[in-house]
Amino acid sequence: MYKFVIVTDSDRASGFRLAGVEVLEAGSPEEAKKVISPLLYKDDIGIVAVNEEFMLTLDEKLMTRIEKLARPLIIPIPSKSKELDRRSYIERLLRKAIGYNIVLRR
């Protein structure tokens, strides 16, 4: 069975821990990058949810690597700002997984 891991800041970590999820804390975007990179090579992790703010700071090389992976699936945890285009990211993941373009509408 694959694990679900959260990479977040210390303010949000407690809530996820109360829900029983494994949490890895990062105090800055640089720390988050150091935490996320090794997770991509672990066989027992299925999904990694990452603070949207941290996802925005990942370099293009790492984002390309993330998008090419079948597992783990890296998903953003939404923030109040709308800087990351979550819909297009999720649509790309779906297209990669099932081979069809699914359009998400509100």
C-alpha positions in Angstrom: 0.0 0.0 0.0 1.3 3.4 -0.9 1.7 6.3 1.5 0.2 9.8 1.3 2.7 12.4 2.4 2.2 16.2 3.0 5.0 18.7 2.5 3.8 21.9 4.3 4.8 24.7 6.6 4.6 24.4 10.4 1.4 26.4 10.6 -0.6 23.8 8.6 1.2 20.7 9.7 -0.7 20.1 12.9 -4.1 19.8 11.2 -2.7 17.2 8.7 -1.1 15.2 11.5 -4.4 15.2 13.4 -5.9 13.6 10.3 -3.3 10.9 10.5 -1.3 11.9 7.5 2.5 11.7 7.4 3.8 15.3 7.4 7.2 16.7 6.4 7.7 20.3 7.4 9.6 22.9 5.5 10.3 26.3 6.7 11.1 27.8 3.4 10.8 27.0 -0.3 14.4 26.0 -0.4 13.8 23.5 2.4 10.7 22.2 0.6 12.7 21.5 -2.6 15.2 19.5 -0.5 12.4 17.6 1.0 10.5 16.9 -2.2 13.4 15.7 -4.4 14.1 12.5 -2.4 10.4 11.7 -2.2 10.4 11.2 -6.0 12.6 8.2 -5.7 10.8 6.3 -2.9 8.8 3.2 -4.0 6.4 3.3 -1.1 4.9 6.8 -1.7 1.8 7.2 -3.9 0.8 10.8 -3.4 2.6 13.9 -2.2 0.6 17.0 -1.5 2.7 20.2 -1.4 1.8 23.7 -0.4 1.0 25.8 -3.4 3.5 28.4 -2.4 6.3 25.8 -2.4 5.2 24.4 -5.8 5.5 27.9 -7.3 9.2 28.0 -6.4 10.2 24.6 -7.9 12.5 25.0 -10.8 11.5 24.0 -14.3 13.7 20.9 -14.4 12.1 19.5 -11.2 8.6 20.3 -12.4 9.3 18.5 -15.7 10.5 15.5 -13.7 7.4 15.6 -11.5 5.1 15.7 -14.5 6.8 12.7 -16.2 6.4 10.5 -13.1 3.7 7.9 -12.9 4.2 7.7 -9.1 4.2 9.5 -6.8 1.6 11.9 -7.9 2.5 15.4 -6.7 -0.5 17.7 -6.1 -0.7 21.3 -4.8 -2.5 22.2 -1.6 -4.4 25.3 -2.5 -3.7 28.6 -0.9 -5.7 31.8 -0.9 -3.8 33.2 -3.8 -4.6 31.9 -7.3 -1.1 32.1 -8.7 -0.8 28.4 -9.6 -3.0 27.3 -12.4 -4.4 24.2 -10.7 -6.8 23.3 -13.4 -4.2 23.0 -16.2 -1.9 21.1 -13.9 -4.6 18.6 -12.9 -5.7 18.3 -16.6 -2.2 17.5 -17.6 -2.0 14.8 -14.9 -5.3 13.3 -16.1 -4.3 13.4 -19.7 -1.0 11.6 -18.9 -2.8 9.0 -16.7 -5.7 8.1 -19.0 -4.6 9.3 -22.4 -7.5 11.8 -22.9 -7.8 15.5 -22.4 -10.4 16.1 -19.7 -11.6 19.7 -19.4 -12.5 20.8 -15.9 -15.2 23.4 -15.6 -16.8 25.2 -12.7 
